[in-house]
Amino acid sequence: MAESIAVECVLCPGGCRVRVLADRTEGARCRRGEAHARQEATDPRRTVTTTVAVEGSALPVVPVRTSAPVPRDLQAACVREISRLRLRAPLYRGQVVLVDLLGLGVDVVVTRSLPAGRETLLPMSNPASR
């Protein structure tokens, strides 16, 4: 690790600026922020979200995400692998569509249910507009 790395914590609205040194952290107001900053400095990870092509539905794609964060430097490779998928409706929120993405022990899951058929999907109404 470099001599020190500055990380802005995003776990709470406080947005602490944490300085990560080889043996300690400075500026974190909580243990979660300290752990987040150390993780971000040593092994940054992100949850990958994207869409996958779907056949047999009114919508051409369905949103998916990884079940856990993946190393940031493997994000592009994960998206390339996920983009090779071709799914068939019906699909259900939480359904695993790819197990062990790139051998990382992370699955890819659907984040929106999508019925089979070509019927028009009605847009979700906004309760605030009533």
C-alpha positions as CSV (number, residue, x, y, z in Angstrom):
1,M,0.0,0.0,0.0
2,A,1.2,3.5,-0.7
3,E,2.2,5.6,2.3
4,S,-1.4,6.9,2.8
5,I,-4.6,6.8,0.8
6,A,-7.5,9.1,1.2
7,V,-11.0,7.5,1.1
8,E,-14.4,9.1,1.4
9,C,-16.7,6.8,3.3
10,V,-20.1,6.3,1.6
11,L,-21.7,4.1,4.2
12,C,-23.7,6.8,6.0
13,P,-24.6,10.5,5.3
14,G,-21.7,11.7,7.3
15,G,-19.2,11.2,4.4
16,C,-16.1,11.0,6.6
17,R,-12.8,11.6,4.9
18,V,-10.6,8.7,6.1
19,R,-6.9,8.5,5.7
20,V,-5.6,4.9,5.5
21,L,-2.1,4.3,6.6
22,A,-0.2,1.0,6.7
23,D,-0.9,0.5,10.4
24,R,-4.0,2.6,11.2
25,T,-6.8,4.8,9.9
26,E,-7.5,8.4,10.7
27,G,-10.7,10.4,10.4
28,A,-13.3,7.6,10.6
29,R,-16.1,8.3,13.0
30,C,-17.3,4.7,13.3
31,R,-15.9,1.2,13.0
32,R,-17.9,0.5,9.8
33,G,-16.3,3.5,8.2
34,E,-12.9,2.4,9.3
35,A,-13.4,-1.1,7.8
36,H,-14.9,0.3,4.6
37,A,-11.9,2.6,4.1
38,R,-9.4,-0.2,4.7
39,Q,-11.2,-2.4,2.3
40,E,-11.4,0.3,-0.3
41,A,-7.7,1.0,0.0
42,T,-6.5,-2.6,-0.2
43,D,-9.2,-4.5,-2.3
44,P,-11.8,-2.2,-3.8
45,R,-15.0,-4.1,-4.7
46,R,-18.3,-3.1,-6.4
47,T,-21.6,-4.7,-7.1
48,V,-22.1,-5.1,-10.8
49,T,-25.5,-4.1,-12.3
50,T,-26.4,-4.5,-15.9
51,T,-29.1,-5.9,-18.2
52,V,-29.4,-9.2,-20.0
53,A,-31.3,-10.0,-23.3
54,V,-34.6,-11.8,-22.8
55,E,-36.7,-13.8,-25.3
56,G,-40.5,-14.4,-25.0
57,S,-41.4,-11.2,-23.1
58,A,-42.7,-7.8,-23.8
59,L,-39.4,-6.3,-22.7
60,P,-36.2,-7.0,-24.5
61,V,-34.0,-7.0,-21.4
62,V,-34.1,-7.7,-17.7
63,P,-32.0,-6.0,-15.0
64,V,-29.5,-8.2,-13.1
65,R,-26.9,-7.7,-10.4
66,T,-24.1,-9.7,-8.7
67,S,-25.1,-11.3,-5.4
68,A,-22.0,-9.8,-3.8
69,P,-19.4,-7.2,-4.7
70,V,-16.6,-8.2,-7.1
71,P,-13.0,-6.9,-7.4
72,R,-13.2,-3.5,-9.1
73,D,-10.5,-4.5,-11.7
74,L,-12.7,-7.4,-12.8
75,Q,-15.9,-5.4,-13.4
76,A,-15.5,-5.2,-17.2
77,A,-14.8,-8.9,-17.5
78,C,-17.9,-9.6,-15.4
79,V,-20.0,-7.4,-17.6
80,R,-18.6,-9.1,-20.7
81,E,-19.4,-12.6,-19.3
82,I,-22.9,-11.5,-18.2
83,S,-23.6,-10.0,-21.7
84,R,-23.2,-13.4,-23.2
85,L,-26.4,-14.6,-21.4
86,R,-29.6,-15.0,-23.3
87,L,-32.6,-15.7,-21.0
88,R,-36.1,-16.9,-21.7
89,A,-39.2,-15.5,-19.8
90,P,-40.7,-15.9,-17.3
91,L,-38.1,-14.7,-14.9
92,Y,-38.5,-14.0,-11.2
93,R,-36.8,-11.4,-9.0
94,G,-34.1,-13.1,-7.0
95,Q,-33.7,-15.9,-9.6
96,V,-30.1,-17.0,-10.1
97,V,-29.3,-16.9,-13.8
98,L,-25.5,-17.5,-13.6
99,V,-23.7,-19.4,-10.8
100,D,-20.1,-18.6,-9.8
101,L,-19.4,-15.7,-12.2
102,L,-15.7,-16.0,-13.4
103,G,-15.0,-18.4,-10.5
104,L,-15.4,-15.6,-8.0
105,G,-18.1,-17.4,-5.9
106,V,-20.6,-14.7,-6.9
107,D,-23.9,-15.4,-8.6
108,V,-25.9,-13.2,-11.0
109,V,-29.5,-12.6,-10.0
110,V,-32.5,-11.1,-11.7
111,T,-33.7,-7.9,-10.0
112,R,-37.2,-7.6,-11.7
113,S,-39.8,-10.2,-12.4
114,L,-40.7,-10.5,-16.0
115,P,-43.7,-12.5,-17.2
116,A,-43.7,-14.6,-20.4
117,G,-45.7,-13.4,-23.3
118,R,-45.9,-10.4,-25.6
119,E,-48.7,-8.6,-23.7
120,T,-48.0,-5.0,-23.0
121,L,-46.6,-4.3,-19.6
122,L,-48.4,-1.4,-17.9
123,P,-46.0,1.2,-16.4
124,M,-45.9,1.2,-12.6
125,S,-48.0,4.1,-11.2
126,N,-46.4,6.7,-9.0
127,P,-48.4,6.9,-5.7
128,A,-47.3,10.5,-5.3
129,S,-49.0,11.6,-8.5
130,R,-52.4,10.5,-7.3
